Amino acid sequence: MKPTLLSSFQEIRNQNIIAIKEAKEKGRKVAGIYCGYCPKELVIAAGAIPVGLCGTSEEPIASAEEDLPRNLCPLIKSSYGFAVTDTCPYFHFSDLVIGETTCDGKKKMFELLGKIKPVHVMDLPKGQNRESSLKLWYEELLRLKGVIEEAFEVEITDQALREAIHQTNEEIRVRKDLLDLNQHKPALISGLDMLTTTYNVGFNVNRMEGIAMLDRLIDQVRAMAKEGYCVGTKDTPRIMLTGTPVSGCQKVISLVEECGGLVVAMQNCSGYTCTELRVDESDLQDPLMILADKYLKLPCSVMSPNPGRLDLIGRMIGDFQVDGVIDITLQACHTFNVESYQVAKLVKQEMGLPFLHIETDYSDLDQENLRVRIEAFLEMM
């Protein structure tokens, strides 16, 4: 029997639509964000509510394609489609949308989005290891701070930023604790349950409440594990996903687990990647510089070069006792598609493990083709 507390995460996203509406009625501001590079501490320090806006459904894509090209990333089209059809309540309630120049498609999409809502776009450096990159990113955070203060008519103090840093540190801590449960062999949470839990809890208006919910779930799973609870067996193939965000591509996880494998780890911005971004709260330097340094370290494929991702994949393969790696690329996501070459080389040649690259979108049209490929992949183990 599954941990009973898992069910409490099923409806968080829908429940918090009501909570955001009530908060708005009391004067709270809402900032919509699209990427892990957005420093949500600035939003929290302003007394506002940060909400994720990335589209993860095929449903609004047809409406988006009236303005956007068909051969564009489904995440971008879905995000824009929800906006133009006003079918995403989180976008509807957003007072400010914060974008970033992670890719050309999103950058141009934000221009169109600006006709619907106030949009601020951060200019993200393309490299991490140059002093000029950190300086540029610090200036972008400073500019964002001014935009938020003006839009929300507040002053963001250093003390408020430090309190927000503590809160996000706790979020990262508890998320890592949850994901690390699957370092246990056999695993303790299925890939689908892990994705649902981590994705939905991010919509919690009361962020400390979300942290407490995850802590309770972790305690329950650990207690059950002492009594022999697990998911799968010691012989179940343990699969790690890497690449683009998995939300919207749940079909891959479903197929892996239907075919007898288990997704035990996800190296992407919606999974393990951001769990290494905790900062030293005793650091007395400018909190804005602390945040600039923190977010610039995010090992996304938009960075060139991007050795941090390969290093993280290598460590996760060992920590999670991985038997094979699936690299997911959303169609037309060129940076992840190109970087897949380096990931494949690491996994196959250096780690000696089976590797599968999947390029897909949010539709189910390729589901049976994927099933055949995933079945063959698992048979290799």
N, C-alpha and C positions, 0 to 999 in steps of 0.2 A: 504493500500500500504506500502511495506517495505521501510525503510530508503534508499534513493538512494545511499548513500555512501557505503552501504554494497557491492555493485557490484565492487567497486574499489579494494577490497581485493581478488577477485576471481582469478586473474591472476598474483598476486605478485610473486609466486614461480617460474613460468615460465619466467616472465620478468627479474627476478634477476639473472637467469642463464646468460643472456647476460651481465648484469652489472658486474657479477663476472669475466666473460671472459675478459671484458675490463679492469677491475681492475688488473687482472693477467698480462695482456699485459703491464701495466704501472708499474709492479714490486711489487704489493701488494701480500702478502702471505695469504694463506687460511688454517685454522685449522678445521678439521672435529671433531665433538663431538657427543657422544651417550647418554649422561645422564645429568640430572639436577645437579648432584654433580660436574660436571666439572666447575671450576671457569673461566668463559669466560672473566672476567675482565683482566686476564693475557694475553689472546689473543688480546683483544682490546687495552690494554696498549702497546703491541708490535707493534701496527699499522697494525695488521692482521685482517682478517675477520673470525669470528666464524660461522660455519654452522652446522645445525643438520643433522645427517646421519641415524637416525633410520629408518629401512624399515617398511613401513606400507601397503604393498601390497602382495598379494599371488603370483603375476606373477613370481618373480625370485626364488621362493622357490624350484621348481623342480631342478634348477641348483645348488642351495645350498646343496640339499640332496645328490648330488654326493660326497660331502666331509663330510657333517654333518649328524648325525642320524635323522631319521624321527620324533622320539618322543622328539623333542627339541622345545623350545619356538618359535612361528612363528615370533616374532620380531627379534630374533637372526638370524633365517634362512633367513628372508627377507633382513635384513641388509647385511648379508654375500653374498646373492645371487646377490644383486645389485652391490656389489664390484667385484665379480668374473666375472660377465657378462659385467662389465663396462657400465652399463645402468643408473647409477645415476650420473648426471653431477656434483653434489656437491661433491661426492666422487672423481670423476675424477679430479676436480680442487684442491682438498686438497693436501697441501704440507706436512702436518703432521696430523695424526689421534691420538686423545687423548681418551683413554679408561679408565676403572675403574673396580675394582674387586667387582662389585655389586652382581654378581652371578657366579656360576661355569661355566654355559654355555657361557656367554659372555667372561669370562676370557680365556677359552680355544679357543673360536672363534678368539680372538685377536691374538693368536699365529699364526693361519693360515693367518689372515689378514696382519700380518707383512711381509709375503712373497710378498705382492702386494704393500704396502705403508709403509713408516716409521710410526711405531706405538709406542706410549708411554702409558704405563698402570699405573694408580695411584692405590696405595694400600690403599683401603678404610677401616677405622676401622669398626668393627661390632657393636660397642656400642657408645652412645653419652655422657653418663654421667660420664665418667671417665677422670681424668686429663690426663692420658696416651693417651687417644684417641685424644684429642685436640693436644697434643704434636706430635703424629704420623702424624696427618693430616696436621699440620703446616709444618712438615718436607717434606711431600709429595708435598705440594704447592711450597715449596722452591726448591725441585728437579724439579718440572714441570717448574718453572720459568727459571731455568738453561737450561733445554732442549729446551724451546722455544727461549731463547736468542741465543743459539748455532745454532739451526736450521734456524732461521730467521735472524741471524747476526745483532741483535739489543741489546740495553740495556733497560731493563724495569725499569724505575725510580719510586720512590715513588709518585712523582707528577703525572706521567702518570697513575699510579694505582688509585690514588684518583679521577682523572678525569673519569676513567672507572667506578669506583664505583658510581659516580654521574649519569652516563649514565644508568647503570643497575638499579639504584634506580628509575629513571624516567620511565624506561620500566616496572618495577614492579608496580609503582604507577598507570600508565595509564591502565595496564592490570587489576589491581584490580578494578579501577573505572568502566571499561567495564563490568567485571563479576558481580559487585555489582548492575548493572542496574536491574538484575533479582531478587533483594530483593524486588523490587516493585511487588505488587499484584493487578491486573494481571501482568504477566511478560512482558518484553519489547523486548526480543530477543529470537528466538527459539534456541534450543540446537544445531541444525545443523549449523545455521548461526554463533552462538558463536564459535563453533569448527573451522569452516572454517576460520573465521576472526583471531582468536588467533593463529591458526596453521600457516597460510600463512604469517602473518606479521613477524613471526620469521625469515623468509628468506630474509628480507629486508637488502640489503647491507648497505644502509644509515640508520642506526638505529634511528637517530634523526628524519628522515623523517617518519619512521614507527610510532614513538611516536606521531608526529603531526597528522598523518592520524587517529590514534585511538582517539586522543583528538577531532578532528573534527566530527568523527562518534558519539562519546558520546554526544557532544553538540547537534547534530542533533536529536538523539534519545530522549534526555531530552526535547527538544523543542517540538517534536511531541507528547510526553507523556502529555504535558500540554494542548494539543489540543484533548486529548482523545485516542491517539494511544496506542495499547497494542497487545500482542499476546495471544490468548486464552481468557478465562474469569476467573472470580474469583473462579469458580467451577472446572476449569480444574485441574486434578491431577498434583501436582508439584513433580517431581522426581529428586532425586540427584543420580548421578553416582559416585562410588568410585572404587578404585582398580588400575589395570594396565592402561597404557596410552590408551586413547580412539581412537586416530588416528589409522586407520586400522580397527576399530570396529564400524564404523559409522552406521552399520546395526542396532545396538542396539538402538541408538538415533532415527534412522528413524522409527523403529518399534514402539517405545514408542509414537512417535508423530503421526504416522499413526493410532495407536489404540486409540487415544484420549487423551493421556497424554502430558506432556511437560517437557523436561529436563531443569531445571532451574539452576542447579549447578553441577560442576564436581570436585570432590576431588581426584585429581591425579596429577602427575608431569606435565601433559600438561594442567591442569586446575588451580584450586585455590591453590594447595599445595605450590607453590613457591611464592605466593603473600605476605607471611609473612616474607620474607627474606630481607626486606629493612634494611639498617644499618644506624647508626648515622654518618653522614658525618663530624660532628664536633669532632669526636673521634680522638685524636692525636697519638694513639698508632700505632705500626707497621701495615701498611695497609694489609700486608700479614696475620697477625694474625687476623685482622678484618674479612678477607675473610675466613680464616680457621674456625673461630667461626660461621660465617654465614652459610656456606655450611654444616657443621656438624649437624646443627639443622634441616635439611631437614627430615621430618618424613616419610621415606620410609620403606617398610616392610623388607628391607635387614638389618635394624637396630634391635638389640635385647637387651633389650626390646624396644618397639616402642610406648610409651604412647602418643606421640605428635599427631599421626594420629587419635587416638580415641578422643582426646580432640578437634581436629579440626573438625571432623565429627559432634560431639555433638554441637559445636557452629554454624556450618553451617546449621544444621537442624533447629535451631531456627532463624538464621538470614535470611534464604531463605524461611522460612515457608514451609518446606518440608512435603509432605504427604506420601512418601515412598522412600526407598533406594534400588538401584540395585548395587550389588558388582560384577564387571567384573574381571575375572581372565583369562589371556591367558593360553592356554594349556601348561602344564609343567612348569609354573611359581610357584614353590613350596612355596616361602616365602609368596606371596599374597594368595595362596590357603590355607595355614595353618592359616594365620592371619584372614581369613574370619570368622573363628569361633568366634573370639573376636568381630569383627565388628557386626556379627549377634546378639550376646548377648547384645551389647550396643543398637543397633537399636530396637530390639524386646522387650527386658526385661526392659531396662532403659528408652528408649524414647517412647515405646509403639507404634511403627510404623510397617507397613508391610515391609518385607525384602525379596529380591530375589538374590540368588547367581547364576551367569552365568559363566560357563567355556566354552570358545570358541576359535576360531582362525580367520584367515583373509578370510576364504572361505565363500561361501554362502550356503554350504551344510546343515547347521543347521537352516537356516532362518525360515522355516515354523514351526519347533519345537519351536524356540524362540518366534515366533508370538503367538502361543498358550499359552505359559507360561506367556508372557507379558500381553496378554489380560486378563488372569485369575488374574494376579497380580493387574492390574488396576481395575478390578471389585471388589477387596477387599476394595477399597476406596469409 
